């Protein structure tokens, strides 16, 4: 069986950049849209969805982000529940 701690530790540094990029571009574009400047920041949506100039990952980028984040959540929670001491009555 896969060691969850190793999986979590090796996946965390890989997932930091795509998740931060998705978070920052989504928030900045939303602020621009609310203030009426959304048309000036459409290029942020391209980054947000995985289009990086000549590299176009928009069809798989959201799924890779979701799979990585879900793996991080499941492995982290599993390790946390295994580590928590149970109350004795």
N, C-alpha and C positions, 0 to 999 in steps of 0.2 A: 504494500500500500504506500501511497505517496505521503511523505512526511509533510504535514500541513505547515509546520513552521518554516521549512525550507522553501516550499511553494510560495508562501506569503512573503518571505524575505526576498526571494529572487524576483517576484512579480512587482513588488512595491516600487522599486526605482524605475521600472519600465513604465508603469502606469501613471507616475506623477506628471510627466510632461503632457500627455494627451488629455488627462483630466483637467489640469490647470488651464490648458489652452481652450478647452471646451467651456469651462466655467467663465474665464475672463472674456472671451469673445461673445458669449451669450449675454452676459451681464452688460458689457459695454454697448452691444448693439441694442439691447432693450432700453437702456438709458437714452441712447440716440433716438430711438423710435418714439419714446414717450415725449422727448423734447422737440419732436418734429424734424429731426435731422437724419432719419433713418436712411434716406436715399444716398446720403454722403458716406454711409458706412456699410453698404451692401457687401463690400469686399470682406468684411468680418464674417458674414454668413458663409462665405466660401471656406475660410479657415475653420469655422465652427463645424462644418459638415465634412471636412477632410479633403478639400481641394487645395493642394499646396503647389501652386504654379503648374509645372509640367507633371507633377505627381498627382494623380487624381484617384483618391481613395473614397470618394463620397458614397459609393455603393456599399462598402464594407466597414468604413470608419466607425459609424455609430454602433454597429454590432460588435466590433472589437472593443470599443470603449465599454459597452454594456457587459460583455463577457468578462473583461478584466475587472471591472468594478464589482460585479456579482461574485467572482471568484475571491476577490479581496474581502468582501463582506462575509461570505460563508466561511472562509478559512479563519478570519479574525474572530468571528463569533464562536466558531467551534472551539478554537483554542481558548477563548475567554471562558466558555462554559466548562471546559475540562479543568481549568485552573481554579475556578471559584470553589472555595470550600463549602461543603454542604452544612446546613444548620443541623445541630443535634438537638433533639427534644428532651 
